[in-house]
Amino acid sequence: MLAGHGQINIIGEVSSKSKIDIERLVKNVYGVNNEKINIKLVEQSIEIARGVDSGGAGDQGIMIGYACDENKELVPQEYYLARDLCKKIYSHHPADGKTQITIDNNKIVGIVASWQGVSTADLHEIVRKWYQKQNCANDMIICLNEAGDWNIGGLEADTGLTGRKIVVDSYGPRVPVGGGCFSGKDPSKVDRSGAYLARNIAVNYLRKHCAKEVIIKIAYAIGKKEPIMITGTIDNNEISFVGNIWNPKNIIQSFDLYSPIYKQTAEWGAFGNGFSWDK
């Protein structure tokens, strides 16, 4: 999807017997009426579909799973805090905005927030009440609406493209990313389902071994059912895996990935929000 400045473009390939009113769906999700909506959906390549229908992966790729003991959501602390602050501001002002937290020695050393439709003074008050409950450095830097107050946001002010924010959609900049985005893909694409599996393995190993940090790496080849590689570390110690049961169909069934959950994963992220692969 590519959207902005009065246009929304939906382009892609599908394999489906259902008839869906894409234009109505777009309007419901984005709350738009006057934008020009361009839709170009075609049948998925028969050659690609052949590999998926037989239970193979819908693409090649390397997926990263991560879990740590730094907070209840088992994600990097700076990521956890940035999302928590984002939710706090959004609860007062449901508009365009973003946050950034930097930490050092487990203390917050920097807070950055830019938010549409709220004065800098009001934003300061919301952020102040939030950080008073956090572990902050004495010389913490706070940057709020540093370019000035702003009221034009969303697709009116900027262009959106599916797949731009893969680090934000994962675990933040501390953790490696495999390179593929989640959004715009059904779970036959292992960029999405394989990453969910890797997260699930990481969470379970973290809890089983009372570890501080677990990283899992899984590699798939298009059309092949089982991963061609799965490796991991627990607190920097390598772990090995025996047997392969992690084919895409098993992943989809285990996590019920054909259920309508993807609005929620897009809103606040796929990890640390209580989805089945987080357990």
Backbone hydrogen bonds, N-H to C=O, Kabsch-Sander energy under -0.5 kcal/mol:
donor,donor_aa,acceptor,acceptor_aa,energy
2,L,9,N,-2.0
3,A,160,G,-2.8
4,G,7,Q,-2.8
5,H,155,L,-3.1
7,Q,4,G,-1.1
8,I,36,K,-2.7
9,N,2,L,-3.2
10,I,8,I,-0.5
10,I,38,N,-3.2
11,I,9,N,-0.6
12,G,40,K,-2.1
14,V,42,V,-2.5
20,I,18,S,-0.6
22,I,20,I,-1.6
25,L,21,D,-2.1
26,V,22,I,-2.7
27,K,23,E,-2.2
28,N,24,R,-2.2
29,V,25,L,-2.3
30,Y,26,V,-2.7
31,G,27,K,-1.7
32,V,27,K,-0.6
36,K,6,G,-3.3
37,I,35,E,-0.6
38,N,8,I,-2.9
38,N,36,K,-0.6
39,I,37,I,-0.5
40,K,10,I,-3.2
42,V,12,G,-2.3
44,Q,14,V,-2.6
49,A,45,S,-2.9
50,R,46,I,-1.9
51,G,47,E,-1.0
52,V,48,I,-1.6
53,D,49,A,-3.2
54,S,50,R,-1.1
55,G,52,V,-2.1
56,G,51,G,-2.1
57,A,221,A,-0.5
57,A,224,K,-1.6
58,G,188,S,-2.2
61,G,220,Y,-1.8
63,M,218,I,-3.3
65,G,216,I,-2.9
67,A,214,V,-1.8
68,C,74,L,-0.7
69,D,212,K,-1.9
74,L,71,N,-1.4
80,Y,76,P,-2.6
81,L,77,Q,-2.7
82,A,78,E,-2.1
83,R,79,Y,-2.2
84,D,80,Y,-2.2
85,L,81,L,-2.7
86,C,82,A,-2.2
87,K,83,R,-2.5
88,K,84,D,-1.8
89,I,85,L,-2.6
90,Y,86,C,-2.6
91,S,87,K,-1.8
92,H,88,K,-0.7
92,H,89,I,-1.2
93,H,89,I,-2.7
95,A,93,H,-2.2
98,K,114,S,-2.2
100,Q,112,V,-2.4
102,T,110,G,-2.2
104,D,107,K,-2.6
107,K,104,D,-1.6
108,I,135,N,-2.7
109,V,102,T,-2.6
110,G,102,T,-1.6
111,I,141,I,-2.7
112,V,100,Q,-2.7
113,A,143,C,-2.3
114,S,98,K,-2.3
116,Q,96,D,-3.0
117,G,150,W,-2.9
118,V,115,W,-0.7
123,L,119,S,-2.6
124,H,120,T,-2.6
125,E,121,A,-1.7
126,I,122,D,-2.0
127,V,123,L,-2.6
128,R,124,H,-2.9
129,K,125,E,-2.0
130,W,126,I,-1.4
131,Y,127,V,-3.0
132,Q,128,R,-1.6
133,K,130,W,-1.4
134,Q,131,Y,-1.7
136,C,134,Q,-1.0
137,A,108,I,-2.8
140,M,137,A,-1.4
141,I,109,V,-2.5
143,C,111,I,-3.1
145,N,113,A,-2.7
148,G,145,N,-2.4
150,W,115,W,-0.5
153,G,151,N,-0.6
156,E,153,G,-1.3
157,A,154,G,-1.1
158,D,154,G,-1.8
160,G,3,A,-3.2
162,T,1,M,-2.3
164,R,161,L,-1.5
169,D,165,K,-1.9
170,S,166,I,-0.5
170,S,167,V,-0.8
172,G,167,V,-2.1
175,V,172,G,-1.1
185,K,182,F,-1.1
189,K,186,D,-2.2
190,V,188,S,-0.7
192,R,189,K,-1.8
193,S,189,K,-1.7
194,G,190,V,-0.9
195,A,190,V,-0.8
196,Y,192,R,-1.9
197,L,193,S,-2.2
198,A,194,G,-2.4
199,R,195,A,-2.0
200,N,196,Y,-2.2
201,I,197,L,-2.5
202,A,198,A,-2.3
203,V,199,R,-2.7
204,N,200,N,-2.2
205,Y,201,I,-2.4
206,L,202,A,-2.3
207,R,203,V,-2.1
208,K,204,N,-2.5
209,H,205,Y,-2.2
210,C,207,R,-0.6
211,A,206,L,-1.9
214,V,67,A,-2.8
215,I,233,T,-2.0
216,I,65,G,-3.0
217,K,231,T,-2.9
218,I,63,M,-2.5
219,A,229,M,-2.7
220,Y,61,G,-2.7
223,G,57,A,-2.9
224,K,221,A,-2.0
228,I,219,A,-2.3
229,M,219,A,-1.3
231,T,217,K,-2.5
232,G,239,I,-0.8
233,T,215,I,-2.2
234,I,237,N,-3.0
235,D,213,E,-3.0
235,D,233,T,-0.5
237,N,234,I,-1.8
238,E,236,N,-0.5
239,I,232,G,-2.4
247,N,245,I,-1.3
249,K,55,G,-0.5
250,N,247,N,-0.6
251,I,247,N,-2.1
252,I,248,P,-2.7
253,Q,249,K,-2.2
254,S,250,N,-2.8
255,F,251,I,-2.2
256,D,252,I,-0.6
256,D,253,Q,-0.5
257,L,252,I,-2.0
259,S,256,D,-1.5
261,I,259,S,-2.1
265,T,261,I,-1.7
266,A,262,Y,-1.5
267,E,263,K,-1.4
268,W,264,Q,-1.7
269,G,265,T,-1.2
270,A,169,D,-0.7
278,D,275,F,-2.0
279,K,276,S,-1.3
